[in-house]
Amino acid sequence: MDDSLLQVVSVPTAPYPDQKPGTSGLRKKVYVFQSNRYYLQNFIQSVLFSIDLRDRQGSTIIVGGDGRYFNRMAIEVIVQMAAANGVGRLVIGQNGIMSTPAVSCMIRKMKAIGGILLTASHNPGGPNGDFGIKFNISNGGPAPEAITNKIFQLSRTIEEYAICPDLRVDLATLGKQTFDLENKFKPFTVEIVDPVEAYANMLRNIFDFAALKEMLSGHNYIKIRLDAMHGVMGPYLKRIMCEELGCPVNSVINCVPLEDFGGKHPDPNLTYAAELVEAMRSGQFDFGAAFDGDGDRNMILGKHGFFVNPSDSVAVIAANIFCIPYFQRTGVRGLARSMPTSGALDNVAKARKIQLYETPTGWKFFGNLMDDGKLSLCGEESFGTGSDHIREKDGLWAVLAWLSVLATRQQSVEEVMTEHWQTYGRNFFTRYDYEEVDVLAAFEMMEDLEAMMSDKAFIGQSFSMGEKTYKVEKADNFEYSDPVDGSISRHQGLRIIFSDGSRVIFRLSGTGSSGATIHLYVDSYENDTGKIFQDVQVMLAPLVNLALKMSMLQERTGRSGPTVIT
């Protein structure tokens, strides 16, 4: 045997029963990956096995992560296993860093067979935090259920994995590294790329950078504050917002990606982005935004901390969509939101006579519609907004979309939002998260609630809370029939819809790393201009109390203090 060839070995292993990917991949505590023998290898091999060998041979796979703890160690294993399994080329972000939107962009640009993303998104990092692995397919979007189910089935029967243990890659140096292996799949190439360049080029073709630069660094520039929360977005903000669009260097904060996100929770909401919220409340900045660990989520704030609900955010972009040159060229094919998201987007779709799709939670459902030419813009209440430029939600895209609206309309965030409510009405909306709830208690509560809703006498029943009376018009467990491939997604969340359009939704999350999370969503529409500026929690209090009374959620779970997300 030629000593210059790297050896490929097969390692016997045994399956784990808990490697079922959720809506955003496999997420577990870091210690699960570290303390269970071959846990990472089993899942990576299952992902690779899910790709037909004929398609895998010589193919390109993109690899990137949000820089969290265990990221580098996982990439080393992925490189060794990809080589041993016949993959021809890996394209990896420098130092293993690449945002989720940038990975989607790169998959499409390189015509790769897919991508492996190492992120647990907005979940905490560090040795005691979370780690995640997500597989994206050739369209750049998350793997659909047929593929994630296949990966899970493979993980339950795996007996061995292939690896090239002596292969070492330099993640810091840009350029190509080529390796000769003893198997028939050779040579194997690893290309380390600038994680920002291709993504930045894409954004230049979507937005009017000259107009944005004038607003952000011209004579009468607005002051902005963008918080990367020590996640992956730091390098993107520095390069695109500061170097290219001319924002002062101090416009971007927490831009060094850290393995533990600085000991903070990289979730862009009012609770966890407290540093940004306080800075915005001071009144010295006109526009603010925060991003999550992997850069696909965003939170928009106006002067004095004016908060833009994510459901409203996508609706405003939809109402002003031709402020973005990309849509002037492509037109608008359709709008979509996830089922729990408020009906704010529906109001715009109805007024503009644009097709609206209501999908289950999970970006893969939007991707299917986009690939079929049915969808241009979409969003979800969990701080995700995006369009058909890629197949992932995109935090920086959403920020540039908002800045494009401000530049065109020459108004503040609050003025834009106020006019929007006056035109379309306002959906008062909130979400409560009951996290790390006992799994059995959560499932039993949901089962009993569904049984109550299924009773024929439930429809038409009226409930009084204070001065408000709510009459049940519809109650179901949301089911989605994909208009593209005909697939059916059942049990997507319990919906109670009242005659005035108000909605209460209960859903169990599929992306948590431990315990169960019960999401409670409350949505109420108001078109009385005298009431649209009322406090959200005050306006929704009767409906929230009704939801808690119906479900007995707090009594059943023992949890009285949820996190208010929006």
Secondary structure, 3 states (H helix, E strand, C coil): CCCCCECCEEEECCCCCCCCCECCEEEEEHHHHHHCCCHHHHHHHHHHHCCCHHHHCCCEEEEEECCCCCHHHHHHHHHHHHHHCCCCEEEEEEEEECCHHHHHHHHHHHCCCEEEEECCCCCCCCCCCEEEEEEEECCCCECCHHHHHHHHHHHHHCCEEEECCCCCCCCCCCEEEEECECCCCCCEEEEEECCCHHHHHHHHCCCCHHHHHHHHHCCCCCCEEEECCCCCCHHHHHHHHHHHCCCCHHHEECCCCCCCHHHCCCCCCCCCCHHHHHHHHCCCCCEEEEECCCCCEEEEEEHHHCEECHHHHHHHHHHCHHHCHHHHHHCCCCEEEECCCCCHHHHHHHHHCCCEEEECCCHHHHHHHHHCCCCCEEEECCCEEEECCCCCCCHHHHHHHHHHHHHHHCCCHHHHHHHHHHHHCEEEEEEEEEEEECHHHHHHHHHHHHHHHHCHHHCCCEEEECCEEEEEEEEEECCEECCCCCCEECCCCEEEEECCCCEEEEEECCCCCCCEEEEEEEEEEECCCCCCCCCHHHHHHHHHHHHHHHHCHHHHHCCCCCEECC
